[in-house]
C-alpha cells in the first residue's frame, strides 16, 4: 500500500493560485487489479459518490477482516481525506484519530505510517486553526521520522516544511525561515525533484514575498517552474500555476513586460485544459487584466 500526495491548498492571496501544505493520503482499491473508483471520483471532484464508495469499501472490509485490521485503518483514512477536501474538518479529524489508533495498535509507535497518520492529523488541526495542537503533532511526526530515517530523508524534509508553514501562519518568521531552508537543503543534498520540493519552494517564495525580501523570491519561483516543466511538460495545470505565481510576483514589482507573457501562457493552458468558465481560468484572466491595466 502506498501513500499518495494529495496536497492541501491554502489561499494566501486573492490573486495567487494556492500554495501547498504537504500532507499524504491514499485511496486504496479493494482489489489492486480493479480501478479505484473512489479515487477517480475524487479527482473528478464528485465527492458525494467518492464518499459513498469509501463507506461501501469500509463496510466490506469490516465484514471480511478482524477488528482493528490495518486495512480498515487505511479505509478510514480514505474517508478522512474525502471529508477534508469537502471542508468537513471535524468529521475528518475523528476519522484520522480512529485510523491512528488502529495503526498504533498494529505497528510500532515509531513506524513511518504512524508518523504519516500523525502528520495528517496535524494538517487537520491546522485547518481548524488549532495551531498549538498542530505544532505538537508536527513535532511528534518529525521526531518519529528523524528516529526512523536519516536526517536527510524526504519524509523529514516534509515534516520540516509543514512545521515551517505552521510557524509562518503564527507569525514566528525566524523559526519558519530556518525550517524552510533546512527542508530545502535536504532535497538539495539528495539531488531529487520530489513533489514536496515544489511545495517547499513555493512556500518559501511566498514567505519571502510576504517579508518583502523580493530578491530571494524570483529564483525560487523559477526553480519551481523549471521542475514542473521538466516533470509534467509545458502544458500542464501545475505549470500554469507556477507561471501565474511568477507573473503575479513580477506584476507586484511593476515588471509588467515580464509578467504579461507569463500570464498569456498560463491563460492559454488553463483555457485549454479547464475551459473558459473554470474558477482557476477566471483567476488567471483577472490577474492578466489587472496587469494590462497597470501597464498603461
C-alpha angles and dihedrals in degrees: 000000000000132000113229125205111245098166124213113237126223122194106223098168134019089235103041123084104240127280123219141253103198118240132154128224134157139208108207124197118225089229113036089210092058124077115262099243094181091055091047091051090049092052088050088050090240090140098163091059092042090053092050091050092048091050090050091049091049092050091052092049092049089054095046102039136053118262115281094016111163092241089061089055090052090050091050089050088055089057090049090056093049090051092046096055089050092053094250091135100160092049090047090049092055091050090049092051091051092047091049092050092054093047092050089053092052103034138043111274088241094053115128092237090055088052089052091051089051090049091051090051091049089053091056092047089052091051089052091051094248094135096163093058091040090054093051091050093046090052090048092051091047092051092051093049094047089052093047099041139027117275088254098060122123091237090057089050090051092052091049090051092049092050091046091052090050092052089048090056089052093049094248092136100165092057091042094053093047092052094044090053093046090050092049092048090057092056090047092052091049091047093219133133098217117174089250090059087070090048090052094047093049094046092049092047091051090046093054091044091055089049092051092243091136097162089067096048104067098057091052095051091045091051091049091050092048092052093048093049091050095046102037107022131249097289105051128123091239088056090050089053092053092046090052093048093048091046091050090052091051089047091053087055092049089248091138097157089060095042097049100066091045092053090047092052093045091049092052090053098048093043090052097045103031105024132241098288102045114122092240091050090051090048093054092043091051091049090049092050092051090049092053091049091049091051095058 
